[in-house]
Amino acid sequence: MNHSTFLSAASLLLLATLSACTEAPAPAPGAPTPILQGGQLRFAPGHPQLALLGMATAAPGKAITVELPARLVWNEERTQRIYPAFAGRVMAIKADVGQPVKSGALLAQLASPDFGMAQADTAKAKAEAQLSQKSLQRQRELFEAGIIARKDLDQAEFDAARTQAETQRSQARTNLYGGGSGNVNQQLALIASIHGTVVERNLNPGQEVRPDQSGPGVPALFVVTDPTSLWVQIDARESEIGTLKIGSAFELVIPSLGGQKFDGKVTAVADFIDPATRTIKVRGVVANPNRLLKAEMLATARIERQLGNGVVIPSQAVSLLGTKHTVMVQTSAGVFESRDITISYQGPKETVVSQGLSAGDQVVSENMLLLVREFRIAQSDARPAQAKP
């Protein structure tokens, strides 16, 4: 054996000797397992799992705040969506987004041969009406002279009335689209019929437009609205049918505005439930004098709901086992029991319990599932022992 081999063997022998002389540390004592006694789960005082459990006190029934998702849209009672009544080409645009306009203001001018035909029909109707009036006058003179029969005069009066009605109809049509001057110029005007602000413009110079480019899903050429009043579309749960009635007040919270709050009022409630979302469509209105609110903003509608008898606990304290709702109740320090409850209302944050709890009861509201797991383990461990003679 050479010198280096001898030193390696000696080193290994020394390490083995030192290891044999050093005693291994004793394992740390584990926390005692909770036990099941009389249907209650009992923890030893100071058990580390107790620090993980959050507790809540069942409070007497009161008015609770219900939060519902909402979305802001234009107030359609104060909105005009303008589509082309005739095919044509955009020649001039007189208004743009953000511009305030008054009723009768010109928004855009189109060149439209189809509208020119409507103008020509109006001019033709006027000419026929003038001719029928002259013919009626001659027939009256002839009738008074005894030259024609009464039926001929009656026919002339009918023709005059018919042509006059046609003139009024065609004139009203051309006046509606800014062509009441009597000239056949093919100039189709897009006109605002309400006071408001242009919030959408979906046309460009030279663009060809047609009347079939309108309807659901097709953007209007112009949208004029009064932005100082907006509609609120609320998706309400079935349980809120009795709370959200026409005239009910609600508070609108806008997350994108730092949680600013606005007062609103319910104006309409649907008579059916959306089969896809199982919600009821509720419409409200909210004032927007400073124009901080914008259409398509997402919001939360808060309403106050009056509750009957019962107690209120956090919704996260309730678990569903099969068809039963249960909670874990702390009867004394470190002692817990599972209790079946009956709920009369369950929201995302608060639940109203009508049976099974009393005001002042302590329920587990945080890490409840951890406690439920310990409860089941203790029940499983207890079954074999109970089966022994």
C-alpha positions in Angstrom: 0.0 0.0 0.0 1.5 3.3 -1.0 1.5 6.4 1.2 -1.5 8.2 -0.5 -3.6 5.1 -0.2 -2.8 4.8 3.5 -3.8 8.4 4.2 -7.2 8.0 2.4 -8.0 4.9 4.4 -7.0 6.6 7.7 -9.2 9.6 6.8 -12.3 7.4 6.2 -11.7 5.5 9.4 -11.5 8.8 11.4 -14.8 10.1 9.8 -16.6 6.8 10.6 -15.4 7.0 14.3 -16.6 10.6 14.7 -20.0 9.8 13.1 -20.4 6.9 15.5 -19.6 9.1 18.5 -22.1 11.9 17.5 -25.7 11.1 18.5 -28.5 12.0 16.0 -30.9 14.8 17.2 -34.3 13.7 18.5 -37.2 14.4 16.0 -39.3 17.4 16.9 -42.6 16.4 18.4 -45.6 16.7 16.0 -48.8 18.6 16.7 -51.4 16.4 18.3 -54.1 15.2 15.9 -57.5 16.7 16.5 -60.0 14.2 17.8 -63.7 13.7 17.1 -65.8 13.5 20.2 -69.6 13.7 20.3 -69.8 14.9 16.8 -67.4 17.8 17.5 -63.8 18.2 16.3 -61.5 19.2 19.2 -58.1 20.7 18.8 -55.5 20.9 21.5 -54.8 24.4 22.9 -52.3 26.3 20.8 -52.7 23.9 17.9 -50.9 25.6 14.8 -53.9 25.0 12.5 -56.1 27.2 14.7 -54.1 30.2 13.6 -55.0 29.5 10.0 -58.8 29.7 10.6 -60.6 33.0 10.1 -63.7 33.5 12.1 -66.9 35.6 11.5 -69.8 36.3 13.8 -73.3 35.7 12.6 -75.0 39.1 12.6 -78.8 39.8 12.9 -80.7 40.2 9.6 -80.4 43.7 8.1 -80.4 45.5 4.8 -77.5 44.2 2.7 -75.8 45.7 -0.3 -76.3 43.7 -3.5 -73.7 44.2 -6.3 -74.7 43.5 -9.9 -72.7 43.9 -13.2 -73.8 46.9 -15.3 -72.8 48.6 -18.6 -73.4 52.2 -19.7 -75.0 52.8 -23.1 -76.5 55.9 -24.9 -79.9 57.0 -23.8 -81.9 55.9 -26.8 -84.7 58.3 -25.9 -82.3 61.1 -26.6 -80.4 59.5 -29.5 -80.7 59.7 -33.2 -79.1 57.2 -35.6 -78.9 58.5 -39.1 -78.9 56.1 -42.1 -79.2 57.0 -45.8 -82.7 57.1 -47.2 -81.4 57.1 -50.8 -78.3 55.8 -52.5 -75.7 58.5 -53.2 -72.2 59.7 -52.8 -70.8 61.8 -50.0 -70.0 65.3 -51.3 -69.4 67.3 -48.1 -69.2 66.6 -44.3 -70.4 69.4 -42.1 -70.1 67.8 -38.6 -67.6 65.7 -36.8 -67.3 63.7 -33.6 -67.6 65.8 -30.4 -69.3 68.7 -32.2 -72.6 70.0 -30.6 -75.5 70.4 -33.0 -79.0 71.7 -32.9 -82.1 70.3 -34.4 -82.2 71.0 -38.1 -78.4 71.2 -38.4 -76.8 69.9 -41.7 -74.4 67.0 -41.0 -73.5 66.0 -44.5 -74.5 66.5 -48.1 -74.9 63.7 -50.6 -75.3 63.6 -54.4 -78.1 61.2 -55.0 -79.8 60.5 -58.4 -82.5 58.5 -56.5 -83.3 61.6 -54.4 -83.3 63.6 -57.7 -86.1 61.3 -58.9 -88.1 62.0 -55.7 -87.6 65.7 -56.3 -88.8 65.3 -59.9 -91.9 63.4 -58.6 -92.6 66.3 -56.4 -92.3 68.8 -59.2 -94.5 66.6 -61.4 -97.2 66.4 -58.7 -97.2 70.1 -58.3 -97.7 70.6 -62.1 -100.6 68.1 -62.1 -102.2 69.8 -59.1 -102.1 73.1 -60.9 -103.6 71.6 -64.0 -106.4 69.9 -62.1 -107.3 73.1 -60.3 -107.6 74.9 -63.7 -109.7 72.1 -65.1 -111.9 72.2 -62.0 -112.5 75.9 -62.4 -113.6 75.4 -66.1 -115.9 72.5 -65.2 -117.6 74.6 -62.6 -118.2 77.4 -65.1 -119.6 74.9 -67.6 -121.8 73.3 -65.0 -123.2 76.7 -63.9 -123.9 77.4 -67.6 -125.8 74.1 -67.9 -123.4 72.7 -70.5 -122.1 69.6 -68.5 -123.7 67.2 -66.2 -123.1 67.0 -62.4 -121.1 63.8 -62.7 -118.5 65.6 -64.8 -118.1 68.3 -62.1 -117.8 65.6 -59.5 -115.0 63.9 -61.4 -113.1 67.2 -61.8 -113.3 67.8 -58.0 -112.1 64.2 -57.3 -109.1 64.7 -59.7 -108.2 68.0 -58.0 -108.3 66.5 -54.5 -106.2 63.5 -55.6 -103.5 65.6 -57.2 -103.4 67.9 -54.2 -102.9 64.9 -51.8 -100.1 63.5 -54.0 -98.4 66.9 -54.0 -98.5 67.1 -50.2 -97.2 63.6 -49.9 -94.2 64.0 -52.2 -93.5 67.5 -50.9 -93.4 66.2 -47.3 -91.0 63.4 -48.4 -88.5 65.8 -50.0 -88.8 68.3 -47.2 -87.8 65.5 -44.8 -84.4 65.2 -46.5 -83.7 68.8 -47.2 -85.0 69.0 -50.7 -88.0 71.2 -50.3 -86.8 74.1 -52.5 -88.6 72.8 -55.5 -85.4 72.4 -57.6 -84.3 69.1 -58.9 -80.7 69.3 -57.7 -80.2 65.7 -56.4 -78.7 67.2 -53.2 -79.6 64.8 -50.3 -79.1 66.4 -46.9 -78.4 64.4 -43.7 -80.0 66.5 -41.0 -80.0 66.2 -37.2 -83.5 66.2 -35.8 -82.5 66.6 -32.1 -80.3 68.8 -30.0 -77.1 66.9 -28.9 -73.6 66.0 -29.7 -72.2 64.0 -32.6 -70.7 60.9 -30.9 -70.2 58.7 -34.0 -69.3 59.5 -37.7 -69.0 56.6 -40.0 -68.6 58.1 -43.5 -65.8 59.7 -45.5 -65.8 62.1 -48.5 -66.6 60.4 -51.8 -68.0 57.3 -50.0 -70.9 55.5 -51.7 -73.8 54.8 -49.4 -77.0 52.8 -49.9 -80.3 52.5 -48.0 -79.8 48.8 -47.6 -76.7 49.5 -45.5 -78.7 49.9 -42.3 -80.2 47.9 -39.5 -78.9 45.8 -36.6 -75.2 45.4 -36.6 -74.6 48.1 -39.3 -73.1 51.3 -37.9 -75.1 54.5 -38.6 -73.6 57.2 -40.7 -74.0 59.6 -37.7 -75.1 59.1 -34.1 -76.3 62.2 -32.3 -77.2 62.0 -28.7 -77.5 64.0 -25.5 -74.5 62.6 -23.4 -75.7 64.3 -20.2 -78.1 61.3 -19.6 -77.1 57.7 -20.1 -78.8 54.3 -19.8 -77.5 51.6 -17.5 -78.0 48.0 -18.6 -78.0 45.8 -15.5 -77.8 42.0 -15.4 -79.9 41.0 -12.3 -80.2 37.6 -10.7 -83.5 35.9 -10.4 -83.4 36.5 -6.7 -83.5 40.2 -7.3 -86.8 40.3 -9.0 -88.6 41.7 -5.9 -85.9 44.3 -5.3 -85.4 45.9 -8.7 -88.7 47.6 -9.5 -89.4 50.5 -11.7 -88.5 53.6 -9.8 -86.1 51.8 -7.4 -82.9 53.8 -6.7 -79.4 52.3 -7.1 -75.8 53.4 -6.8 -73.5 53.1 -9.8 -69.8 52.5 -9.1 -67.3 53.1 -11.9 -64.0 51.2 -11.3 -62.2 53.1 -14.2 -63.0 56.4 -12.5 -61.4 55.4 -9.2 -64.6 54.0 -7.8 -66.7 57.2 -8.2 -70.3 56.8 -7.4 -73.4 58.1 -9.2 -77.1 57.9 -8.4 -79.4 56.0 -10.8 -83.0 55.0 -11.1 -84.6 51.9 -12.6 -86.8 52.7 -15.6 -87.6 49.3 -17.1 -87.5 45.6 -16.1 -87.7 42.7 -18.6 -90.5 40.2 -18.3 -88.3 37.2 -19.2 -85.1 35.6 -18.1 -82.2 35.3 -20.5 -81.8 31.5 -21.0 -78.1 31.8 -21.7 -77.1 33.8 -18.6 -80.1 33.1 -16.3 -80.3 36.9 -15.7 -83.0 39.5 -16.0 -82.3 42.6 -18.1 -82.9 45.7 -16.1 -82.6 49.3 -17.5 -81.8 52.3 -15.5 -81.0 55.9 -16.2 -78.2 58.0 -14.6 -77.5 61.8 -15.0 -74.2 62.8 -16.5 -74.0 66.6 -16.3 -70.2 66.7 -16.2 -69.9 64.1 -18.9 -67.5 61.9 -16.9 -69.4 58.8 -17.8 -68.9 57.3 -21.3 -70.9 54.8 -23.2 -69.8 51.2 -23.0 -68.1 51.8 -19.6 -68.3 48.8 -17.2 -69.8 49.5 -13.8 -71.3 47.9 -10.7 -74.8 48.7 -9.7 -75.4 48.5 -5.9 -78.8 48.2 -4.4 -80.0 47.9 -0.9 -82.0 44.8 -0.2 -84.2 44.5 2.9 -83.9 41.1 4.6 -86.4 39.3 6.8 -85.7 37.1 9.8 -82.4 35.3 9.9 -78.7 36.1 10.3 -76.0 37.2 7.9 -72.7 35.5 7.4 -69.9 35.7 4.7 -70.8 33.6 1.7 -67.3 32.0 1.8 -68.3 30.4 5.1 -71.0 28.3 3.4 -70.2 24.9 1.7 -72.5 22.8 -0.3 -72.4 19.0 0.4 -74.8 17.3 -1.9 -78.0 19.2 -1.6 -77.3 20.6 1.9 -75.7 23.9 2.9 -73.4 23.5 5.9 -71.1 25.7 8.0 -68.4 25.0 10.6 -69.4 26.5 13.9 -66.9 27.1 16.8 -68.8 26.2 20.0 -65.9 26.9 22.3 -62.2 27.6 22.0 -60.7 24.9 19.6 -64.0 23.0 19.4 -65.9 22.9 16.1 -69.0 21.2 14.7 -70.6 20.9 11.3 -74.1 22.3 11.1 -76.7 22.1 8.4 -78.4 25.5 7.5 -81.2 26.8 5.4 -80.5 29.9 3.4 -83.0 32.5 2.1 -80.5 34.6 0.1 -77.0 34.0 -1.2 -74.9 36.6 -2.9 -71.2 36.8 -3.8 -70.3 38.3 -0.5 -73.1 37.8 2.0 -75.5 35.0 2.8 -78.7 35.1 4.8 -79.4 32.0 7.0 -83.0 31.6 8.0 -82.5 28.3 10.0 -79.5 26.7 11.7 -77.7 29.7 13.1 -78.3 32.3 15.8 -77.0 35.8 16.1 -73.6 35.7 17.8 -72.6 32.2 16.5 -68.9 32.0 15.4 -68.5 30.4 11.9 -65.3 29.6 10.1 -65.0 32.0 7.2 -61.3 31.4 6.1 -59.7 28.1 5.3 -63.0 26.4 6.1 -62.1 23.6 3.6 -59.0 22.8 5.7 -61.2 22.3 8.7 -63.8 20.2 6.7 -60.9 18.0 5.6 -59.7 17.4 9.2 -63.3 16.7 10.2 -63.7 14.0 7.5 -60.3 12.4 8.4 -61.3 12.3 12.1 -64.7 10.7 11.1 -62.9 8.1 9.0 -60.4 7.3 11.8 -63.2 6.9 14.3 -65.3 4.4 12.3 -63.0 1.3 12.8 -62.7 2.0 16.5 -66.4 2.2 16.9 -66.8 -1.1 15.1 -64.7 -3.0 17.6 -66.6 -5.0 20.4 
